[in-house]
């Protein structure tokens, strides 16, 4: 197994996938815990192709991940356009009213952003780390949360816990980016 995929927990993914699959079969979707879909999404993102083949033998990964969990996950992200990030990048993080942590990585700008723009660009931690790899090396990312948002009261702006901040900071450093955390 490659070191890049050391975080993939096959037992956890299989348990989460089977759990959601069984709830769907029993038509008990109201018992689907949205955090199970978030865990499933994160863990699948850490798995190698070989590990994904093993998962496919335990449960229907595409059916569970793409169909049953999709309402709970952010939309698929689009590739970043490098020219848009000539002035750097702005990173926003917030928690929605269901307790999910979201991020928006947007081109640096001098204008105020709206929460509608942030929500349209939302991604989860795994997607954000993938976006870091798409940015040009040495891009500065300003993680500013409250600075530059005109309708702040519409979202609960929070940074994630220290472990997640450390993972994101390390992912940025691995991509040769610099995160400036504004207070």
C-alpha positions as CSV (number, residue, x, y, z in Angstrom):
1,X,0.0,0.0,0.0
2,X,1.3,3.4,-0.9
3,X,2.0,5.8,2.0
4,X,-0.3,8.4,0.3
5,X,-3.2,6.2,1.1
6,X,-2.2,5.2,4.6
7,X,-5.3,6.9,6.0
8,X,-7.8,4.7,4.1
9,X,-9.7,2.6,6.7
10,X,-11.2,-0.2,4.7
11,X,-13.2,-1.6,7.7
12,X,-14.8,1.8,8.3
13,X,-15.7,2.3,4.7
14,X,-17.2,-1.2,4.4
15,X,-19.2,-0.8,7.6
16,X,-20.5,2.6,6.5
17,X,-21.3,1.4,3.0
18,X,-23.1,-1.7,4.2
19,X,-25.0,0.4,6.8
20,X,-26.3,2.8,4.2
21,X,-27.1,0.1,1.7
22,X,-29.1,-1.8,4.3
23,X,-31.1,1.3,5.2
24,X,-31.9,1.9,1.6
25,X,-33.1,-1.8,1.1
26,X,-35.3,-1.5,4.2
27,X,-36.6,1.9,3.1
28,X,-35.5,3.4,6.3
29,X,-33.7,6.4,4.8
30,X,-34.8,8.7,7.6
31,X,-32.3,6.9,9.7
32,X,-29.4,7.6,7.4
33,X,-26.9,9.6,9.4
34,X,-25.5,12.4,7.2
35,X,-22.2,12.1,9.0
36,X,-21.9,8.5,7.8
37,X,-22.0,9.8,4.2
38,X,-19.3,12.4,5.1
39,X,-17.1,9.7,6.6
40,X,-17.7,7.5,3.6
41,X,-16.8,10.3,1.2
42,X,-13.6,11.2,3.1
43,X,-12.4,7.6,3.5
44,X,-13.1,6.7,-0.2
45,X,-11.0,9.7,-1.1
46,X,-8.1,8.3,0.8
47,X,-8.3,4.8,-0.8
48,X,-6.1,3.6,-3.6
49,X,-7.7,2.0,-6.7
50,X,-6.7,-1.4,-5.4
51,X,-8.5,-0.7,-2.1
52,X,-11.6,0.6,-4.0
53,X,-11.7,-2.8,-5.8
54,X,-11.8,-4.5,-2.4
55,X,-14.6,-2.1,-1.4
56,X,-16.6,-3.0,-4.5
57,X,-16.6,-6.6,-3.4
58,X,-18.2,-5.7,-0.1
59,X,-20.9,-3.3,-1.3
60,X,-21.9,-1.3,-4.4
61,X,-19.7,1.7,-3.9
62,X,-21.1,3.8,-6.8
63,X,-24.7,3.1,-5.8
64,X,-24.1,4.0,-2.1
65,X,-21.7,6.9,-2.6
66,X,-23.1,8.5,-5.7
67,X,-26.8,7.9,-5.2
68,X,-27.7,7.4,-1.6
69,X,-25.3,9.9,-0.2
70,X,-25.3,12.5,-2.9
71,X,-27.9,14.8,-1.3
72,X,-25.5,15.1,1.8
73,X,-22.3,15.7,-0.1
74,X,-21.1,18.9,-1.9
75,X,-21.5,19.0,-5.7
76,X,-18.6,17.7,-7.7
77,X,-16.0,20.4,-8.0
78,X,-14.8,21.8,-11.3
79,X,-11.1,22.2,-12.2
80,X,-9.6,25.5,-11.0
81,X,-8.7,28.0,-13.7
82,X,-5.1,29.1,-12.9
83,X,-5.5,32.6,-14.3
84,X,-8.3,33.3,-11.8
85,X,-5.8,32.9,-8.9
86,X,-3.2,35.4,-10.0
87,X,-3.9,37.5,-6.9
88,X,-3.8,34.5,-4.6
89,X,-6.7,32.7,-3.1
90,X,-9.2,33.2,-0.3
91,X,-10.3,30.3,1.9
92,X,-13.5,30.4,3.9
93,X,-14.7,27.8,6.3
94,X,-18.1,27.4,8.1
95,X,-20.4,25.0,9.7
96,X,-23.9,24.5,8.4
97,X,-26.9,24.2,10.5
98,X,-26.7,20.4,10.4
99,X,-23.1,20.5,11.8
100,X,-21.2,19.8,8.6
101,X,-17.9,21.7,8.0
102,X,-17.6,23.3,4.6
103,X,-14.9,25.2,2.7
104,X,-14.8,27.6,-0.2
105,X,-11.5,28.3,-2.1
106,X,-12.0,31.3,-4.3
107,X,-9.7,33.6,-6.3
108,X,-8.3,36.5,-4.3
109,X,-10.2,39.7,-4.8
110,X,-10.7,43.0,-3.2
111,X,-14.4,42.9,-3.3
112,X,-16.8,41.6,-0.6
113,X,-18.1,38.0,-1.1
114,X,-21.6,36.9,-0.4
115,X,-22.6,33.7,1.5
116,X,-24.4,32.7,-1.7
117,X,-21.1,32.7,-3.6
118,X,-19.4,30.7,-0.8
119,X,-22.2,28.1,-0.7
120,X,-22.0,27.7,-4.5
121,X,-18.3,27.0,-4.2
122,X,-18.5,24.7,-1.2
123,X,-16.3,21.7,-0.9
124,X,-15.5,19.2,1.9
125,X,-12.1,18.6,3.3
126,X,-11.1,15.9,0.8
127,X,-12.1,18.1,-2.2
128,X,-10.3,21.1,-0.8
129,X,-7.1,19.1,-0.4
130,X,-7.4,18.0,-4.1
131,X,-7.9,21.7,-5.1
132,X,-4.7,22.6,-3.3
133,X,-2.9,20.3,-5.7
134,X,-4.4,22.2,-8.7
135,X,-3.1,25.6,-7.6
136,X,0.1,26.9,-9.0
137,X,3.0,26.4,-6.5
138,X,3.7,29.4,-4.2
139,X,0.1,30.6,-4.4
140,X,-0.7,32.3,-1.1
141,X,-4.0,31.4,0.5
142,X,-5.6,33.8,2.9
143,X,-7.9,31.8,5.3
144,X,-9.9,34.7,6.5
145,X,-13.4,33.5,7.4
146,X,-15.0,36.8,8.4
147,X,-12.9,39.3,6.4
148,X,-14.5,40.1,3.1
149,X,-18.0,38.6,3.6
150,X,-20.9,41.1,3.4
151,X,-23.7,38.9,4.9
152,X,-21.8,37.0,7.6
153,X,-24.9,36.4,9.7
154,X,-26.2,33.8,7.1
155,X,-23.5,31.2,8.0
156,X,-21.7,30.1,11.1
157,X,-18.1,30.9,10.2
158,X,-15.8,28.6,12.1
159,X,-12.4,27.1,11.6
160,X,-12.4,23.3,12.1
161,X,-10.7,21.7,15.0
162,X,-6.9,21.8,15.4
163,X,-6.3,18.4,13.8
164,X,-8.2,19.4,10.6
165,X,-6.4,22.7,10.5
166,X,-3.1,20.8,10.8
167,X,-4.1,18.4,8.0
168,X,-5.1,21.3,5.7
169,X,-1.9,23.3,6.5
170,X,0.2,20.2,5.8
171,X,-1.7,19.5,2.5
172,X,-1.1,23.1,1.4
173,X,2.6,22.8,2.3
174,X,2.9,19.5,0.4
175,X,1.5,21.3,-2.6
176,X,4.0,24.1,-2.0
177,X,1.3,26.6,-1.1
178,X,1.3,29.0,1.9
179,X,-1.7,29.4,4.1
180,X,-2.0,32.7,6.0
181,X,-4.5,32.3,8.8
182,X,-6.0,35.7,9.6
183,X,-7.4,36.2,13.1
